[in-house]
Amino acid sequence: MPNHSPALAILFVCTGNICRSPTAERMLRHTLADRLGDDAALFSVTSAGTGALVDYPIAEHAAALLAEQGIDVADFAARQLDTDLLESADLLLGMTREHRAAAATAAPEVIRRLFTLREFARLASAGAEEVDPSLPPVERAQALVQAAAGQRGMVRPGQPADDDVPDPYGRPADAYRLPFALINEAVEVIADLLVPASSVSGCGASA
């Protein structure tokens, strides 16, 4: 039987914790469940906000885009980021450089495992050749975090803002499509790195 105790904690961070970070959270949960089956429970994937609208659900327009993709939006309540959440996460992914800076200020010891979402997708991709593709998902994730940290300053974005996901909050429904697409692109890259296609067929089986 697989071990269902979470072994690796991934925390997404935005401002209100009702648009961008819950979108990333629910996307990655959905993708890991699809690829790993029961073994997706080895990952704890959550989110929080630096100025959270505590207990609010996912924003209507963000929830609609997720639902269009068949992604569950139920039972979500926004929560405030704090040092306990930061210190207990194995991988911290802010939506912007501002969120990354806020996390680093609150808990300097997490810096080596702290990135923006798009930054981590870029750096982990660059460092993936150093990681054994045959590693089990959790061990592979741990190795990817280290490999990404080792790429800092070596693989730069075209523009600094390329590491950010813009905030659609308070804007019309169409304004949510670009952030959604950017998050989806980065989450797909990260999921492919965590669970290479060659390993999908062997994952999620239970006895």
Disulfide bonds with the S-S distance in Angstrom:
none
